[in-house]
């Protein structure tokens, strides 16, 4: 009989790629992980790892067992979720939330949980959407809040299910005394955008190119509240989703973009944990927060 804890280590290696990454994620030492994987090889009776330069990689047998491990871990989670539904206590929920949702949704969602499930412990970390979705698939978190920009679909990871919270308008942001009325008016301005490689940066750049110019990006930062402050001070212009302002009066003037584009804001969970009472409660609270003006 395989040891489920060792199978998890093999699965983690298959998704994270290196022993060091697995060690960081699970707070183990690399030597401990190597020792446990060696024991798993003895249980399997076949080689599971092979050298790859200074690293290791899965053999064909290792990849096959890792795929079985993913299914076994999902079954374990489903069993635990069913048992949790049969008792009054709720297991903690680990939530990965993107930055704009941390500002716009999280406080209201926690208020709803405090009223409806006061005993539920929610552990929250701010992660970029790409990282949050990866960590949920890798079992580092139970639930993620992420987004998808128009025309930029995100990878659908096996074993995850999504739930749409809503569609969040993205608008051109300028200082309140700025007379610009359309995107083309800003071709010679300094821009603030999210880092290169993010879906938001790719999308915003494409909007400028469609308007006939290459944006002069002088400020690159992930914090959208910092975007708003730079724009409000007159040092930059940008494109900011409504969720950043969480129903409050924006410190900037917002101008509709052509076609009035909206991004999708959604939650993602593993299918094996979707019915956990705590996970259902957190998803429900996030929906309440969105519907009550967290956008």
C-alpha positions as CSV (number, residue, x, y, z in Angstrom):
1,X,0.0,0.0,0.0
2,X,1.4,3.4,-1.0
3,X,1.9,6.1,1.6
4,X,-0.3,9.0,0.7
5,X,2.1,11.6,2.2
6,X,4.9,10.3,-0.1
7,X,2.5,10.3,-3.0
8,X,1.8,13.9,-2.4
9,X,5.5,14.7,-2.5
10,X,5.8,13.0,-5.9
11,X,2.7,14.9,-7.1
12,X,4.2,18.2,-5.8
13,X,7.4,17.4,-7.7
14,X,5.5,16.8,-10.9
15,X,3.8,20.2,-10.7
16,X,6.5,22.4,-9.1
17,X,9.5,20.9,-11.0
18,X,12.3,20.9,-8.4
19,X,12.9,19.5,-5.0
20,X,13.8,23.0,-3.7
21,X,10.4,24.3,-4.9
22,X,8.6,21.4,-3.2
23,X,10.6,22.0,0.0
24,X,9.7,25.7,0.0
25,X,6.0,24.9,-0.6
26,X,5.7,22.3,2.2
27,X,8.3,23.7,4.6
28,X,10.4,20.5,4.5
29,X,14.1,20.3,3.9
30,X,15.2,19.0,0.4
31,X,17.0,16.1,2.1
32,X,13.8,15.0,3.9
33,X,11.9,15.1,0.6
34,X,14.7,13.1,-1.2
35,X,14.6,10.5,1.6
36,X,10.8,10.1,1.4
37,X,10.9,9.8,-2.4
38,X,13.6,7.1,-2.1
39,X,11.2,5.2,0.3
40,X,8.4,5.6,-2.3
41,X,10.7,4.1,-4.9
42,X,11.2,1.1,-2.7
43,X,7.4,0.8,-2.3
44,X,6.9,1.0,-6.0
45,X,9.7,-1.3,-6.9
46,X,10.6,0.8,-10.0
47,X,12.8,3.9,-10.5
48,X,10.7,7.0,-10.1
49,X,13.4,9.7,-10.5
50,X,16.5,10.1,-12.7
51,X,19.2,12.8,-12.8
52,X,18.8,15.8,-15.0
53,X,21.9,17.9,-14.6
54,X,21.9,19.2,-11.0
55,X,18.2,18.4,-10.7
56,X,16.0,15.3,-11.0
57,X,13.1,14.5,-13.2
58,X,10.4,11.9,-13.2
59,X,10.9,8.7,-15.1
60,X,8.0,7.3,-17.2
61,X,7.1,5.2,-14.2
62,X,7.3,8.2,-12.0
63,X,5.1,10.3,-14.2
64,X,2.5,7.5,-14.3
65,X,2.5,7.2,-10.5
66,X,2.3,11.0,-10.2
67,X,-0.9,10.9,-12.3
68,X,-2.3,8.2,-10.0
69,X,-1.2,10.3,-7.0
70,X,-3.2,13.3,-8.2
71,X,-6.4,11.1,-8.4
72,X,-5.7,9.6,-5.0
73,X,-5.2,13.0,-3.4
74,X,-8.4,14.3,-5.0
75,X,-10.3,11.2,-3.6
76,X,-8.8,11.9,-0.2
77,X,-10.0,15.5,-0.4
78,X,-13.5,14.4,-1.4
79,X,-13.7,12.0,1.5
80,X,-12.6,14.7,3.9
81,X,-15.1,17.1,2.5
82,X,-17.9,14.7,3.0
83,X,-16.9,14.0,6.6
84,X,-16.6,17.7,7.2
85,X,-20.2,18.2,6.0
86,X,-21.3,15.7,8.6
87,X,-20.0,17.6,11.5
88,X,-20.6,21.1,12.8
89,X,-17.0,22.4,12.8
90,X,-15.4,23.9,9.8
91,X,-11.8,23.3,8.6
92,X,-9.7,26.4,7.9
93,X,-9.8,27.7,4.3
94,X,-6.7,29.0,2.6
95,X,-7.5,31.8,0.2
96,X,-5.2,33.3,-2.5
97,X,-6.6,36.6,-3.7
98,X,-5.4,39.0,-6.4
99,X,-4.5,42.5,-5.4
100,X,-7.6,44.4,-6.6
101,X,-9.9,41.9,-5.0
102,X,-7.9,42.2,-1.8
103,X,-8.9,45.8,-1.7
104,X,-12.4,45.6,-3.3
105,X,-13.8,42.3,-2.0
106,X,-12.0,40.9,0.9
107,X,-13.1,43.3,3.7
108,X,-16.8,42.9,2.7
109,X,-16.4,39.1,2.4
110,X,-14.9,38.9,5.8
111,X,-17.8,40.9,7.2
112,X,-20.2,38.5,5.7
113,X,-18.3,35.5,7.1
114,X,-18.1,37.1,10.6
115,X,-21.9,37.4,10.6
116,X,-22.7,34.0,9.0
117,X,-19.8,31.7,10.0
118,X,-18.0,33.3,12.9
119,X,-16.0,30.2,13.8
120,X,-14.5,29.7,10.3
121,X,-10.8,30.5,10.1
122,X,-9.8,32.1,6.8
123,X,-6.1,32.4,5.9
124,X,-5.4,34.9,3.1
125,X,-2.4,35.7,1.0
126,X,-2.2,38.2,-1.9
127,X,-1.0,36.4,-5.0
128,X,-1.1,37.3,-8.7
129,X,-3.8,35.4,-10.6
130,X,-1.3,33.2,-12.4
131,X,0.3,32.2,-9.1
132,X,-2.9,31.8,-7.2
133,X,-4.4,29.4,-9.8
134,X,-1.2,27.4,-9.8
135,X,-1.1,27.2,-6.0
136,X,-4.8,26.0,-5.9
137,X,-4.0,23.3,-8.5
138,X,-0.9,22.3,-6.5
139,X,-2.8,22.2,-3.2
140,X,-1.0,25.2,-1.7
141,X,-4.3,27.0,-1.3
142,X,-8.0,25.9,-1.3
143,X,-9.5,28.8,-3.2
144,X,-8.3,31.6,-5.5
145,X,-9.8,34.8,-6.8
146,X,-8.5,35.6,-10.3
147,X,-9.4,37.5,-13.4
148,X,-9.5,37.1,-17.1
149,X,-9.2,40.0,-19.6
150,X,-11.1,40.2,-22.8
151,X,-9.5,38.1,-25.5
152,X,-6.9,36.7,-23.0
153,X,-8.3,33.4,-21.7
154,X,-6.4,31.8,-18.8
155,X,-5.3,28.2,-18.9
156,X,-7.9,25.8,-17.6
157,X,-6.0,23.6,-15.1
158,X,-7.1,20.0,-14.8
159,X,-9.1,19.4,-11.6
160,X,-10.1,23.0,-11.1
161,X,-13.6,24.5,-11.4
162,X,-14.4,28.1,-11.8
163,X,-17.3,30.3,-10.6
164,X,-18.0,33.7,-12.1
165,X,-18.3,36.5,-9.5
166,X,-19.0,39.2,-12.1
167,X,-17.8,41.3,-15.0
168,X,-15.7,44.3,-14.0
169,X,-15.5,47.4,-16.2
170,X,-12.0,48.6,-17.2
171,X,-11.8,52.3,-17.9
172,X,-9.3,54.9,-18.9
173,X,-8.0,56.8,-15.9
174,X,-6.8,60.4,-16.0
175,X,-6.4,63.2,-13.4
176,X,-9.7,64.9,-12.5
177,X,-8.6,68.2,-14.3
178,X,-7.4,66.4,-17.4
179,X,-9.4,67.2,-20.5
180,X,-8.7,64.0,-22.4
181,X,-11.8,62.4,-23.8
182,X,-10.6,59.4,-25.6
183,X,-7.6,57.0,-25.8
184,X,-6.1,58.7,-28.8
185,X,-5.7,61.9,-26.8
186,X,-3.1,60.1,-24.6
187,X,-0.6,59.0,-27.2
188,X,2.1,61.4,-25.9
189,X,1.5,60.9,-22.2
190,X,3.4,58.9,-19.6
191,X,1.7,55.6,-18.7
192,X,1.5,53.4,-15.7
193,X,0.9,49.7,-16.3
194,X,1.3,46.3,-14.7
195,X,4.5,44.3,-15.2
196,X,5.5,42.9,-18.5
197,X,4.1,39.3,-18.9
198,X,0.9,39.9,-17.1
199,X,-2.5,39.6,-18.9
200,X,-3.4,43.1,-17.8
201,X,-0.2,44.5,-19.4
202,X,-0.7,42.6,-22.7
203,X,-4.3,43.7,-22.9
204,X,-3.6,47.4,-22.1
205,X,-0.8,47.6,-24.6
206,X,-3.1,46.1,-27.3
207,X,-5.7,48.8,-26.6
208,X,-3.1,51.5,-27.2
209,X,-1.8,49.8,-30.4
210,X,-5.4,49.5,-31.7
211,X,-5.7,53.3,-31.2
212,X,-2.5,53.8,-33.3
213,X,0.3,54.3,-30.9
214,X,2.8,52.6,-28.6
215,X,2.4,53.6,-25.0
216,X,5.2,55.3,-23.2
217,X,5.3,53.1,-20.1
218,X,7.4,55.0,-17.5
219,X,5.9,53.4,-14.4
220,X,5.6,49.6,-14.0
221,X,4.0,48.2,-10.8
222,X,1.6,45.6,-9.7
223,X,-0.2,47.7,-7.1
224,X,-3.3,49.2,-8.8
225,X,-3.9,51.6,-5.9
226,X,-0.5,53.0,-6.7
227,X,-1.6,53.4,-10.3
228,X,-4.6,55.4,-9.1
229,X,-2.4,57.7,-7.0
230,X,0.0,58.3,-9.8
231,X,-2.8,59.1,-12.2
232,X,-4.6,61.4,-9.6
233,X,-1.3,63.3,-9.1
234,X,-1.1,64.0,-12.9
235,X,2.1,62.1,-13.4
236,X,0.6,59.3,-15.5
237,X,-2.5,57.9,-17.2
238,X,-3.6,54.3,-17.1
239,X,-6.4,51.7,-17.4
240,X,-8.0,50.7,-14.1
241,X,-10.7,48.2,-13.3
242,X,-13.7,49.5,-11.3
243,X,-13.1,46.8,-8.6
244,X,-10.0,48.8,-7.4
245,X,-12.3,51.6,-6.1
246,X,-14.7,49.2,-4.3
247,X,-17.7,51.4,-4.7
248,X,-15.9,54.5,-3.3
249,X,-15.5,57.8,-5.2
250,X,-12.4,57.4,-7.4
251,X,-9.6,59.9,-7.0
252,X,-9.3,60.1,-10.8
253,X,-11.6,60.8,-13.7
254,X,-12.7,57.6,-15.5
255,X,-13.4,57.5,-19.2
256,X,-15.1,54.6,-21.0
257,X,-12.9,52.8,-23.5
258,X,-14.2,51.8,-26.9
259,X,-16.6,48.9,-26.6
260,X,-16.8,49.3,-22.8
261,X,-14.6,46.3,-22.1
262,X,-15.0,44.2,-19.0
263,X,-12.8,41.6,-17.4
264,X,-14.2,38.4,-15.7
265,X,-13.6,38.1,-12.0
266,X,-13.9,34.5,-10.8
267,X,-13.1,32.0,-8.1
268,X,-11.4,28.7,-8.7
269,X,-11.3,25.6,-6.4
270,X,-10.3,22.0,-6.8
271,X,-13.3,19.8,-7.6
272,X,-12.6,17.5,-4.7
273,X,-13.0,20.4,-2.2
274,X,-15.8,22.5,-3.9
275,X,-18.4,21.0,-1.6
276,X,-16.5,21.6,1.6
277,X,-18.7,23.7,3.9
278,X,-15.9,26.2,4.6
279,X,-15.1,26.6,0.9
280,X,-18.7,27.0,0.0
281,X,-19.1,29.7,2.8
282,X,-16.1,31.7,1.5
283,X,-17.2,31.5,-2.1
284,X,-20.7,32.6,-1.0
285,X,-19.3,35.5,1.0
286,X,-17.1,36.7,-1.9
287,X,-20.3,36.7,-4.1
288,X,-22.2,38.7,-1.6
289,X,-19.3,41.2,-1.4
290,X,-19.2,41.5,-5.2
291,X,-23.0,41.9,-5.5
292,X,-23.1,44.5,-2.7
293,X,-20.9,46.9,-4.5
294,X,-17.3,45.5,-4.3
295,X,-16.9,46.7,-7.9
